[in-house]
Amino acid sequence: MERKLLRFLRGYVRIRITGNSYDRFLNLCAFHGIVLWDLCPAGESYEVSLSREDFRKLRAITRKSHVRIRITRRYGLPFFVHRNRKRKVYLAGIAAAALFMFWLSSHIWLITIDGNVSQTDDVLFEYLSGIGITHGMLKKNVDCRALAADIRNYFTDFTWAAARLEGTRLVISVKEGILRDGAESRTGMAKEEEDQKEPGKTPEDPAGEEKDGPADLAASEDGIVESIYVRQGLPRVEAGAQVKSGDILVSGALPVYDDSGSVRTYQYVSPDADIVIRSAMEYRDRIPLRVRRKEYTGETKKSILLRIGDVPFGIGSAGGTFEKFDVEREIRQAKLFENFYLPLYAELLTVKEYQYKDEILTKEQARSRANENFRQFLINLRQKGVQLFENDVKIEWHENFCLVSGTLAVGKEAVRRVTIRREPQEELHTDEYG
C-alpha cells in the first residue's frame, strides 16, 4: 500500500518495448539499478512500468540494446497536475481537500473503552470530558501514558489501564480487580494511599478506630437470634434469645481472672462471629386488574438523521403522521480506513406506530403477575444474603385491583461493630486471643 502511494505521488509510466534484444535491455536496466515491474507480453512486444526518474535513464540503454520504446500511458500525481494545469479552481479544490484530510487525521474522532464492567461508559466519558479528553481534540495533546495513570488513580477498582492512538481513534483498555477470598484486590495506588495514612485510621472509620481493632458486636435491629457461631470473642446471647437494637451479642473484652476468681484485667480482641437474627418484614404489592398495554400496528417509517460533529441536519421526519410511536436508533460513523474515522454520523431512525389497548386481567393472570413479582422480590432478598423462614402472604381481591400483603419471617446478619473505649492502663494488657 505504501509503495503504491509513493509511486502515485512520484509518478510512473507504462512503456512498450519492441526489438530483438529484450534480454540485453533487461540486463542493462538491472545493471544500472532501474526498477521495472508488471512486465508482460503485448503481441510481439513487451510492456513494463517504471518511474519517471528511471525513464530518463533509458536513452543510452535503448541505444546499446537496439530496442525501441514508446510510452503507452502515464500515471501519478505529477501527470495529473500537468494535464489539469489550466484548471486552477479544480486543482485548488484538490489541494484544499488534501489539506482538509490532513487536518482530520490530526484529531480524535472516536473514543472506545474496553474491559469496564463496574463503571459504565457514561461515567468514564464524563470523567474523560472533565480532564479535557473529548472528541475532536488534537492527537498531539493526548499523553497516553499520563492518561492511563490518571484513570488508574481515579478509578481504584481498575487494576490496569492503557491508552493508545490508532489513526483517528483513541482506544482505552482497562482491567478490573479480581475477587479473592471474598475481598477485592487493591490497586497499587490504593495500597500506597493506605500506607500513607496515619496508623489506626481507615476510610471506613474516620474517627480513627481500626476496623479490625477491639470492638463488640451489637444487634442493628430487633429480633430473635436464629443462630450464633463465635470464632473469636465472648458470646453474650444464645440461639433463641430475644434481642433489641443495640444489645451486645459478642463482646471483644475477654476477662482475665486471678487465683481468687476475681477479674484482674481484660484482653481485647476483634470479634469474629456468624450471627443470624430472625425478624419480621412486611410485603405489599398492588396489581391493577385493568391495564393498558402497548400494541404495535405494524406501520413503520424510516428516516436518516445526519450529523457533522454535533451539528445535525435531517432527511425526512421522525414521526410523520403517527400519533403514537416508538423510535429505534442505529448510529453509524463514517470511516475511510480501519482506524481513520471521520466526524460524520448517520443515524438510522425506524419509527413504529403503536396504539394503547385496554385489557382486563383475569384472576389467573393477576395471580400469575403477583407470583412473578413475589419471586423477583425473593431473588433480590437472596442476593442480599437474606434468608426466608416463613411466608404469610395472602391475596385480597377488590373491584379494580388485587392486594398482595403479608409478613415474612426472614433472617439476616443484622450486626454492627461497636468500638470498645479502653482505659489507658488497660492498653498494656491488650493481646490477641482466640
C-alpha positions in Angstrom: 0.0 0.0 0.0 2.8 2.4 0.9 4.7 1.5 -2.2 1.7 2.2 -4.5 1.1 5.5 -2.7 4.7 6.5 -3.2 4.6 5.6 -6.9 1.5 7.6 -7.4 3.0 10.7 -5.7 6.2 10.5 -7.8 4.5 9.4 -11.0 5.3 6.5 -13.3 4.9 5.5 -16.9 3.9 2.3 -18.8 6.2 1.7 -21.9 6.1 -0.8 -24.8 9.4 -2.4 -25.9 10.0 -3.6 -29.4 13.1 -5.1 -30.9 15.1 -8.4 -30.8 17.3 -7.9 -27.8 14.9 -7.9 -24.8 17.3 -9.9 -22.6 20.1 -7.4 -23.2 17.7 -4.5 -22.4 16.6 -6.1 -19.1 20.1 -6.9 -18.1 21.3 -3.3 -18.7 18.4 -2.0 -16.7 19.3 -4.3 -13.8 22.9 -3.3 -14.0 22.1 0.5 -13.8 19.6 -0.1 -10.9 16.5 0.7 -12.9 13.4 -0.9 -11.2 10.8 -2.5 -13.5 7.5 -4.1 -12.6 4.4 -5.6 -14.2 6.4 -7.0 -17.2 4.1 -8.8 -19.6 3.9 -9.7 -23.3 1.9 -7.5 -25.7 1.7 -9.3 -29.0 5.2 -9.3 -30.5 6.4 -6.7 -27.9 6.6 -6.4 -24.1 5.1 -3.8 -21.7 6.6 -2.8 -18.4 6.2 0.0 -15.8 8.9 2.2 -14.3 9.3 5.5 -12.5 9.7 8.9 -14.2 13.2 9.2 -13.0 14.3 5.8 -14.3 12.6 6.5 -17.7 15.0 9.4 -18.2 18.0 6.9 -18.0 16.8 4.7 -20.8 18.2 6.7 -23.7 21.7 5.2 -23.6 20.3 1.7 -22.7 18.0 1.6 -25.7 20.8 2.6 -28.0 23.1 -0.2 -26.7 20.4 -2.9 -26.8 18.9 -1.9 -30.2 15.3 -1.7 -29.0 12.6 0.9 -29.3 10.4 2.1 -26.5 7.1 4.0 -26.6 5.1 5.4 -23.7 1.6 3.9 -23.7 0.2 5.6 -20.5 1.2 8.0 -17.7 0.2 7.6 -14.1 0.5 9.6 -10.9 0.1 13.0 -9.4 2.7 14.9 -11.5 1.0 13.9 -14.7 -2.5 14.6 -13.3 -1.4 18.1 -12.3 0.2 18.7 -15.7 -3.0 17.7 -17.5 -5.1 20.0 -15.4 -2.6 22.8 -15.1 -5.1 25.3 -16.7 -7.9 24.2 -14.3 -6.8 26.3 -11.3 -10.1 26.0 -9.4 -10.1 22.3 -9.8 -6.5 21.9 -8.6 -7.2 24.4 -5.7 -10.1 22.2 -4.7 -8.0 19.1 -4.7 -5.3 20.9 -2.6 -8.0 22.1 -0.2 -9.4 18.6 0.1 -5.9 17.2 0.8 -5.3 19.8 3.5 -8.7 19.1 5.0 -7.9 15.3 5.1 -4.6 16.1 6.8 -6.5 18.3 9.4 -9.0 15.5 10.0 -6.2 13.0 10.5 -4.6 15.1 13.3 -7.7 14.9 15.5 -9.5 12.3 17.5 -13.0 11.4 16.2 -13.7 8.2 18.1 -13.0 7.1 21.7 -13.6 3.5 22.6 -13.4 1.9 26.1 -12.9 -1.8 26.6 -12.9 -4.0 29.8 -15.1 -1.9 32.1 -17.8 -3.7 34.0 -18.5 -1.9 37.3 -18.1 1.6 35.7 -20.4 2.4 32.8 -19.3 4.1 29.6 -21.2 7.2 30.6 -19.3 7.5 33.9 -15.9 7.1 32.1 -16.8 9.5 29.3 -17.9 12.1 31.9 -14.5 11.7 33.7 -12.6 12.0 30.4 -14.6 15.1 29.5 -13.7 16.6 32.9 -10.0 16.2 32.2 -10.2 17.6 28.7 -10.3 14.3 26.7 -13.1 14.8 24.1 -14.0 14.0 20.5 -12.4 16.4 18.1 -9.3 17.2 20.2 -5.8 17.2 18.7 -3.9 13.9 18.9 -0.7 15.7 19.9 -2.4 17.0 23.1 -3.0 13.4 24.3 -0.4 11.9 26.6 -1.4 8.2 26.6 0.9 7.2 29.4 -0.3 10.1 31.7 -3.9 9.4 30.7 -3.6 5.7 31.7 -2.1 6.7 35.0 -4.9 9.2 35.8 -7.5 6.6 35.1 -5.9 4.1 37.4 -5.5 6.6 40.2 -9.1 7.9 39.9 -10.9 4.5 39.5 -9.4 2.4 42.3 -11.2 -0.7 41.1 -9.2 -0.7 37.9 -6.0 -2.8 38.4 -4.7 -1.9 34.9 -5.3 0.7 32.3 -3.7 1.6 29.0 -4.4 4.1 26.2 -3.2 4.2 22.7 -3.9 6.1 19.4 -4.9 4.2 16.3 -5.5 6.5 13.4 -8.1 9.0 14.5 -9.3 6.7 17.3 -8.3 6.7 21.0 -8.5 3.2 22.5 -8.7 2.9 26.3 -8.4 -0.6 27.7 -8.9 -1.4 31.4 -9.0 -4.4 33.7 -10.9 -4.5 37.0 -9.9 -6.1 40.3 -10.3 -9.8 40.9 -12.2 -11.0 43.9 -10.1 -13.3 46.1 -11.2 -14.9 49.3 -14.2 -12.6 49.4 -12.2 -9.4 49.2 -11.4 -7.3 46.1 -7.8 -7.0 45.3 -6.5 -3.4 45.6 -4.5 -1.5 43.1 -1.0 -0.3 43.8 -2.2 3.3 44.1 -4.8 2.3 46.7 -2.1 0.5 48.7 0.1 3.5 48.7 -2.7 5.7 49.9 -3.5 3.4 52.8 0.2 3.1 53.7 0.4 6.9 53.8 -2.5 7.2 56.2 -1.9 7.6 59.9 -1.8 4.3 61.8 -5.2 3.2 63.1 -7.2 5.2 60.6 -9.1 3.8 57.8 -11.7 5.3 55.3 -14.4 3.2 56.9 -13.8 4.8 60.3 -12.8 8.5 60.1 -12.7 8.8 63.8 -9.5 6.8 63.9 -10.8 3.4 65.0 -9.4 0.3 63.2 -12.0 -1.9 61.6 -10.2 -5.0 62.9 -9.5 -3.5 66.3 -11.1 -4.3 69.7 -14.9 -4.0 69.5 -18.2 -5.5 70.4 -20.8 -6.9 68.0 -24.2 -5.5 68.6 -27.6 -6.1 67.1 -28.6 -3.5 64.5 -32.4 -4.3 64.7 -34.9 -6.0 67.0 -35.4 -9.8 66.5 -34.7 -13.3 67.7 -31.2 -14.9 67.5 -31.7 -17.7 65.0 -28.1 -19.0 65.1 -24.8 -17.8 66.5 -21.3 -19.2 65.9 -18.4 -17.4 67.5 -14.9 -17.9 66.3 -13.3 -15.1 68.4 -14.8 -13.2 71.2 -17.1 -13.8 74.2 -20.8 -14.6 73.3 -23.4 -12.8 75.4 -26.5 -14.4 74.0 -27.7 -17.9 72.8 -29.8 -19.0 69.9 -33.4 -18.3 70.6 -32.8 -15.1 72.7 -34.9 -12.1 72.1 -32.7 -9.0 71.4 -33.2 -5.3 70.7 -31.3 -3.0 68.6 -28.0 -2.0 70.4 -27.8 -5.2 72.6 -24.3 -6.6 72.7 -24.2 -10.1 71.1 -20.5 -10.8 71.2 -18.0 -9.0 73.4 -14.5 -8.2 72.4 -13.4 -7.7 76.1 -12.3 -11.1 77.5 -11.9 -11.1 81.3 -8.7 -12.5 82.8 -9.2 -13.9 86.3 -6.7 -14.2 89.2 -6.4 -17.2 91.6 -9.2 -15.9 93.7 -11.6 -15.8 90.8 -11.7 -12.1 90.5 -11.3 -10.2 87.2 -7.8 -8.9 87.2 -7.8 -7.3 83.7 -9.2 -7.7 80.2 -7.8 -8.9 76.9 -9.2 -7.1 73.9 -9.8 -8.8 70.6 -11.5 -8.2 67.3 -14.6 -10.4 67.5 -15.4 -12.7 64.6 -18.8 -14.5 64.5 -21.6 -15.6 62.2 -24.9 -14.4 63.7 -28.3 -14.6 62.0 -31.2 -12.6 63.6 -34.7 -13.5 62.8 -37.1 -10.6 62.3 -40.4 -9.7 60.5 -40.6 -8.0 57.2 -43.7 -6.5 55.7 -44.5 -7.3 52.0 -47.1 -5.3 49.9 -47.8 -5.4 46.2 -50.8 -3.9 44.3 -51.7 -5.5 41.0 -54.3 -3.4 38.9 -56.9 -5.6 37.1 -57.4 -3.0 34.4 -54.2 -2.5 32.5 -53.2 -0.5 29.4 -50.6 -2.2 27.2 -48.9 -1.1 24.0 -49.8 -2.8 20.8 -47.9 -2.1 17.6 -49.9 -1.7 14.4 -47.2 -2.9 12.0 -46.9 0.5 10.3 -43.3 1.7 10.2 -41.3 4.6 8.7 -37.6 5.1 8.2 -35.6 8.3 8.1 -32.0 9.4 8.3 -30.5 12.0 10.6 -27.0 13.1 9.6 -24.6 14.9 11.9 -21.3 16.6 11.3 -19.8 16.6 14.7 -22.6 17.8 17.0 -24.4 19.7 14.2 -27.5 17.7 12.9 -29.4 18.0 9.7 -32.1 15.5 8.8 -33.7 13.8 5.8 -37.4 13.1 6.3 -39.3 13.4 9.6 -39.0 11.2 12.7 -42.6 10.5 13.4 -44.5 11.5 10.3 -48.3 11.4 10.7 -48.1 8.8 13.6 -49.9 9.9 16.7 -48.1 7.5 19.0 -44.8 5.9 18.0 -41.5 4.5 19.2 -38.2 5.3 17.6 -35.3 2.8 17.2 -32.0 4.4 16.6 -28.9 3.0 14.9 -25.8 5.2 14.7 -23.0 4.6 12.3 -19.8 6.6 11.9 -18.1 7.2 8.6 -14.5 6.0 8.2 -12.1 5.8 5.3 -9.9 3.0 6.5 -9.9 0.7 9.5 -8.9 3.3 12.0 -9.5 6.6 10.0 -12.8 7.7 11.5 -14.5 10.9 10.4 -16.8 13.3 12.3 -19.7 12.3 10.1 -22.5 10.3 11.6 -25.6 8.7 10.1 -28.4 8.0 12.5 -30.9 5.5 11.1 -34.4 6.0 12.6 -37.0 3.4 12.5 -40.4 4.7 13.6 -43.0 2.2 14.8 -46.6 3.2 15.3 -48.5 1.8 18.3 -51.8 2.1 20.0 -52.9 1.6 23.6 -55.2 -1.3 24.2 -57.2 -1.6 27.5 -57.2 -5.1 28.9 -59.0 -6.6 32.0 -56.9 -9.3 33.7 -58.5 -12.5 34.8 -57.8 -13.8 38.3 -55.4 -16.3 36.9 -53.4 -13.6 35.0 -53.4 -11.3 38.0 -52.3 -14.2 40.3 -49.5 -15.1 37.8 -48.2 -11.5 37.9 -48.4 -11.4 41.6 -46.4 -14.6 41.9 -43.8 -13.4 39.4 -43.4 -10.1 41.4 -43.0 -12.1 44.6 -40.5 -14.4 43.1 -38.4 -11.5 41.9 -38.6 -10.0 45.4 -37.3 -13.2 47.0 -34.5 -13.4 44.4 -33.4 -9.9 45.4 -33.5 -10.9 49.1 -31.3 -13.9 48.5 -28.8 -11.8 46.5 -28.5 -9.5 49.6 -27.9 -12.6 51.9 -31.3 -12.6 53.5 -32.9 -16.0 54.4 -36.6 -16.7 54.2 -38.1 -18.8 57.1 -41.8 -18.3 56.9 -44.2 -16.8 54.4 -47.6 -15.5 55.4 -48.6 -13.6 52.3 -52.2 -13.5 51.1 -54.1 -12.1 48.1 -57.2 -9.8 48.7 -59.4 -9.2 45.7 -61.0 -5.8 45.0 -63.0 -4.4 42.2 -60.2 -2.8 40.2 -57.1 -4.4 41.8 -55.8 -7.2 43.9 -53.7 -6.5 47.0 -50.9 -8.9 47.9 -49.7 -8.3 51.5 -48.4 -10.1 54.5 -45.5 -10.7 56.8 -42.3 -12.6 56.1 -40.0 -14.1 58.7 -36.5 -13.5 57.5 -33.0 -14.0 58.8 -30.0 -11.8 58.2 -26.8 -10.7 59.7 -28.2 -7.6 61.4 -25.0 -6.9 63.3 -22.8 -3.8 63.7 -19.5 -3.2 65.4 -19.3 -1.0 68.5 -15.7 0.2 69.3 -14.5 -0.5 72.8 -13.2 2.5 74.6 -10.3 1.2 76.6 -8.8 2.8 79.7 -5.2 3.9 79.3 -3.9 1.5 81.9 -5.7 -1.4 80.2 -3.8 -0.9 76.9 -0.8 -2.5 78.4 -2.6 -5.8 78.6 -4.0 -5.9 75.1 -3.3 -9.1 73.3 -4.6 -11.4 70.6 -6.9 -14.1 71.8 -8.9 -16.9 70.2 
